[in-house]
């Protein structure tokens, strides 16, 4: 029997647990320091057993998944390293920064245990074990960052276990991981926060900024609503990479400023052309660091019950609607209804259904 202990059974930890639970020869233990959380993990069927004892969960495990915030990883590693771990126990994490935790693990005396950094590159707008899903990691990239001294056999064992997640396993060194993820996730989050706070400042002088920022601006800056404490830890942990990326970003924006000062229309066009060509090569339906949004917009007349009829139509066809928002509705003016779904498949089915039933649908 292989025992997998998961510390932090939230969105990611819970999704990993759901992928492993019930598989032949695997037992999943969930740890929390709160008894109520442990009880919830078990009652929801996410884990086989739960415990509030770090030592009990660690010493029983053949695999340990640390699914805790980046700022807590080193504390957990230090504590776990003092226990009598099983020979060959593999410890991994799911943090979005890898260099610091990998370096710290090398300073510890893990005896016969092995640390292999990990990062499942998938997420959701929801959090907690309630949001955990068997499908969350499917087709997502799952990065492993073994060091040169990591036994190949240990990497193979972890890779084999992770096949149950149906993710695409990628192996890269920790420093390269932090460079890449810094550019494709951490930097965009900082830019989004900066944009929103810039407009927030303007809005203090003119409230029309907030009113007109609905729609596109709100959509492109949605990642600015991330958990503040979580992002504090991530950005500080990857600060050297991000300082370099911010320097490059500043140079890029200074280049745009020069093109505007010089009325360089050709340069502006070329910048958009280059960006468009590179972006068009990116896979559209592969899960990545920044979770996808599956939204469509429906023009609806201001008639009583119209929203209920649309929701009922979707429900009758077993299409899972996760959220809806009325963007505009005035007398004699069609309202715009934003419908949100959790998967691309649900979105595609909804668009086809609403189109067949005569609604004007657009993305």
N, C-alpha and C positions, 0 to 999 in steps of 0.2 A: 504494500500500500504506500503510495506517495502522498505525503502530507504537505499541503501548501498553506502557509499562514499569510494573511493579508492584514497589514496594519493601515487602517484608514479605508473603511469600506464605503466610499462615497461614489461619485460618478465613475471615476476610472477604476478604483479598486473593486467596486461592486460589479462593474462590467466584466472585469477579468474573472472575478469569482463566478459569475453566471456562465462564463464560457467553460470554466473548469469543473464546476459542480456537476456531479452525476456522471462524469466520464469514468470509464472502467479503471479501477485501481487508484482513484484520486479522492482524497478527502480535503475539504477546504475549511480552514479555521479563520474566523474573523475576529480581529482585536479592536477594542475601544476601551478607553479609561472610564467610559460612562456605561453603567449597567443597562440603562434604558436603550442605548444605541445597540448594544450587543443583543438585547432581546429583540429589537426591531430587525436586525440582520437575519436572525434565525426565523422569526415569524414570517418574514417576507420570502423565505426560502432562498436567500442569496448565498448563504453559507451552510455547511453541515453542522458546525459547532461554533460557539462564540465564547470569548473569555475576556476578562478585564486584567489578566496577568500577562505582562510583556514577556516574562521569563517562560511561562507555560507555552505561549504561542511560539516563541523563538526556538525553544529546545525540542519541541515536537516536530519541527518543520524540516523537510527536505529542500523546500524552496521558501524564501521569505520575500514578499513584495512590500516595499515601503511606499505606500501611496499617501504620504503625508506632505504638507507644504514644504517647499524647498528650504525654508528657514529652519525646519525641524529635523532635516535629514541627518545632519551630523550628530545631533543629540541621540537620535535613535540608534545610529550605527555604533556610537560609543557605548551605549547601554547594552546593546545586543552582543557586542564583542566580549563582554565580561561573562557571558553565559557559557554553559557546556553545550555548544552546538553539535549537531550531528556531523559526523565525518562526511565531507563532500557537500555540505549544505551550501546552496547557492543563494546569495543575497542580491536582490536587484531593487531598483527604485523606478519611479515614473516621472521624475522631475524634468522640467523643461530646460534646465541647465545641467551640464554634465562634468565640466572640468573640476570644479571645486569639490564635489562629492567624490569623484574618482581619486583625486589627490589625497583627500582626507582618509579614504578607505585604505590607501596604501600605507598610511602611517600607523594603522591599527594592527594589532596582533590577532588575526582572525583564525589562528591555528589551522585547522583543516578546511575551513570554510572559504568560499570565494565570492568576491563582490564583482558584479557585472552591471554597469550602468545601463539604464533603459529609459526609453521615452516613447510612449505610444502617442502618435501625432493625430489625435482626434479629440473632439470635445463637443460640448452642447451649451446652449444658452441656459440650461437648467443645471442645478447642482444637487449633491446629496445622493444617498443610496436610492431614493425614490426615482431618480433620473437614470439609474444604471440600466443598461440594456445589453442583451446578448448580441445585438448587432452593431454596437457602437464602434468596435474596432475593425469590423469587417471591411476589407479592402483599404484600410488606412495603412500608412507607413508606421512601422514599429521599429525604432532605432535602438540598436544595442551598441555599447561603446566599450568592448573589452580592451584591456591594455595588452602590450606585447608580452607581459608575463602571465596573462590569463591562460589557464590550461585549455587547449582546444576542446577537450572532452566536455568541460563545463559549459562552454559556449554551445556545443551541440545539444547538450541536455536541455538547456534553457530554450534554445530555438525549437527543439522538438515539442516541449511543453506549450510554447506559444502558438504552435500551429492550430491549437483549439480556438484561438481568437480569430482565425481566418484573416489575420493582418499580413501585410507584406513586410518581412523582416529585412532590415538593412543594417549592415555593420559598418561603423565609421569610428575614427578616433574621437575622443571627447572634445578636443580643441576645435576640430573641424565642425563637429556638431554645434558647438556654441557660436561659431562664426556664422554658420548657415541659418540657424534658428533665430539668432539675433537679428539677421537681416530680413527674414521673411515673417517674423512674428513680433519680436520684442520692439524693434524700431517702428513698425506700423502702429503698434499700440501707443507708443509715445507720441507719434505724429498725430494720431486721432485725439489724444488727450489735449495736446497743444492746440489743435484747431478748435476744439470745443471750448477750451478756456479762453482762446482769443475772441471768439464770438460772444462768449459769456461777458467778457469785459466790455465789448461794444454795446451789448444789450443793456448794460447798466445806464447807458446814456440814451438809448432808443430801443424800447421794447419790441419794435417791429422786427428786429433781428431774430428773436425767438419765434415769432409767429411765422416768418417766412422760411425759417430753417427746417420746417417740417418737410417730410418727403425725402428727396435725394440727399440732402446734407445729413439728415438724421440716419439714413441708411449707411452712408459711407463712413460714418463715425461711430457706428454702433459698438465697436470694440472698446470705445472709451468708457463703457459702463462695466468694465471688468472689476473684479474684487480688489479693492485698494490695498489691503494687507498682502494678498497673494502677489500682486504685481510689484509692490514695494520690495519683497524678498527676491523675486526673479530679477528685477532690473539691477538691484544692488549686487546680486551674485554674479551677474554678467556685465558688470559696469565697465571693465576695460575694453571689452569688445564693443559695447554700445557707445563709448566715448569716441572710438575710432569711426564707427558707423555714422554718428552724428556729425563728425567732422566732414565725412564724405557727403552726407546729406546737405550740409551747409554749403559746400562747394557747388553742388548741383543746383541749389536754389539761387546762389549768387550768379550762376550761369544763366538761369532764367531771367534774373533781374537785369543782367547786361543785355540780353536779347530784347527785353522790353524797352530799356533806355535807348537802345540803338534802333528801335522799330524793326528788328530783324525777324520779319515774318517767315522767311524761308527757314531760319533756324528753329523757330517755334513749331512750324509744320513738321520738320524733320524729327524733332523730339517726340511729338505725338506719334509720328509714323513708326519710329523705332520702338517706342513703348507698345504700340498696338500690335506690331509684328511679334515681339517677344511674348506678350500676353496671350496672343492667339495660339501659341504653341503649348501653353500650359494645359494639362488635362482638365477637362471641365467637371468630371464627375468622380474624381478621386478625392478622398478625404484628406484634409491637411491640418496645419496648425490652427488656422482660423476657421472655425466651423462655418459651413455653408448655410445660407439662408434660402429656404424654398418658399418663396412668396409669389403670389400673383395678385393682380388688381382687377376688380370687376366694377364696371359702371352699372349702378343700380338706380332706378327711379325712386322718388320719395313716396313710396306707397306703403301703407301699413302691412306688416308681416313679411316684407320682401326678404329681410335678412334671415328670418326664421325659415322661410321656404328654401333658401339656398343651403343653409346648414342642414336642414332635413334631407334635401336631395343628396348631399354628400354622405350623410350618415346612412341613408338607405342603400347607397352603393358601397358601403363599408370603406369609405375613404376617410382616413383619420385627420381631422382638422385640429391643429394644435392651438391656433389663436386667430382672432379676427379683430379688425380695427376699422372704424368708420373715419375716413380721412376728411370727407367733406359731404355735407348734406344740407341744402338750402331749398326753400320752396321753388319749384319749377326748374331746379338745376339738378342734374343727375348726381347722386352721391358716388363716392369712390370707396369701395370696400376692399381692404387688404386682407387676404387670406394667407395664413402661414401653415406650413406642413413640416413634418419631421424628416421626410425622405423625398428624394427626387421622384421616385415612383408614384408616391401619393400626389405630388404636384402635377406630374404628367397626366395622371388619371383625372384629376380635378379639372384641369384645363380642357381636356377632351370632352368631359361630361358637360361642363357649363357651356362650352361652345355649341354642343349638340342641342342644348335646351334653349339656345337663343340669347345667351348673355354675351355682352362684349367683354372679352377677357384679354388682358395684356400683361406682360412681365416687365 
